[in-house]
Amino acid sequence: MGGSHRDGAEGFRQAPFILQRFEKIETLRGAYVDFDANETRSFNARVRLCPFYFVVGDDAKLGGILATVCPADRKSCTECPMP
């Protein structure tokens, strides 16, 4: 695999893509409101960050980031049950 960032910029015109550096997942304490019990509960959580880019002229600009918090014992954030 060779080439330069200019090769990538040319390829972006045909098939837009963004390469992201992988970061090790860390657990943290999350919190949510249990409305039935009328209290705040905490849990061990992981956060999945999904950046959104928009093409402005010839540049890709970061437009926002979606953060999904899920229990740390789940294999992926997509299997988190909705309340």
C-alpha positions as CSV (number, residue, x, y, z in Angstrom):
1,M,0.0,0.0,0.0
2,G,1.6,3.3,-0.9
3,G,0.6,6.6,-2.2
4,S,0.1,9.9,-0.5
5,H,-2.8,11.8,1.1
6,R,-3.3,13.3,-2.4
7,D,-4.1,9.9,-3.8
8,G,-6.7,9.5,-1.0
9,A,-8.2,12.9,-1.7
10,E,-8.7,11.9,-5.4
11,G,-10.2,8.5,-4.4
12,F,-12.6,10.4,-2.0
13,R,-14.2,12.1,-5.0
14,Q,-15.3,8.7,-6.3
15,A,-16.1,6.9,-3.1
16,P,-16.1,9.1,0.1
17,F,-14.5,7.5,3.1
18,I,-12.8,8.5,6.4
19,L,-10.1,6.5,8.1
20,Q,-10.3,6.6,11.9
21,R,-7.6,5.6,14.4
22,F,-8.8,2.8,16.7
23,E,-8.8,3.7,20.4
24,K,-8.8,1.2,23.2
25,I,-12.2,1.0,24.9
26,E,-12.3,2.1,28.5
27,T,-15.1,1.6,31.0
28,L,-16.6,4.5,33.0
29,R,-19.5,5.1,35.3
30,G,-22.7,6.0,33.6
31,A,-26.0,7.1,35.0
32,Y,-29.7,7.1,34.0
33,V,-33.0,8.0,35.6
34,D,-35.3,5.1,36.5
35,F,-38.6,7.0,36.3
36,D,-40.6,4.0,37.7
37,A,-38.5,4.1,40.9
38,N,-38.0,7.9,40.7
39,E,-34.2,7.6,41.3
40,T,-30.9,7.9,39.5
41,R,-29.1,4.6,39.0
42,S,-25.4,4.2,37.9
43,F,-23.8,1.4,35.9
44,N,-20.4,0.4,34.4
45,A,-20.6,1.7,30.8
46,R,-18.7,2.0,27.5
47,V,-19.1,4.8,25.0
48,R,-19.2,4.4,21.2
49,L,-18.3,7.6,19.4
50,C,-19.5,8.0,15.7
51,P,-18.2,11.1,14.0
52,F,-20.1,12.7,11.1
53,Y,-18.3,14.5,8.3
54,F,-19.7,16.8,5.6
55,V,-18.0,17.7,2.4
56,V,-17.5,21.5,2.1
57,G,-15.9,22.5,-1.1
58,D,-12.9,20.2,-1.4
59,D,-12.6,19.4,2.3
60,A,-14.3,17.0,4.7
61,K,-15.3,18.9,7.9
62,L,-16.3,17.3,11.2
63,G,-20.0,18.1,11.6
64,G,-20.8,16.4,14.9
65,I,-20.3,13.3,17.0
66,L,-23.0,10.9,18.1
67,A,-22.2,9.3,21.5
68,T,-23.9,6.0,22.5
69,V,-23.5,4.8,26.1
70,C,-24.2,1.1,26.8
71,P,-23.6,-1.3,29.6
72,A,-19.9,-2.5,29.8
73,D,-21.0,-6.2,29.9
74,R,-22.7,-5.9,26.4
75,K,-20.8,-7.2,23.4
76,S,-21.7,-4.1,21.3
77,C,-23.8,-1.0,21.8
78,T,-26.3,-2.2,19.1
79,E,-27.5,-5.0,21.4
80,C,-28.5,-2.6,24.2
81,P,-32.2,-2.9,25.0
82,M,-34.4,0.2,24.8
83,P,-36.4,0.9,28.0
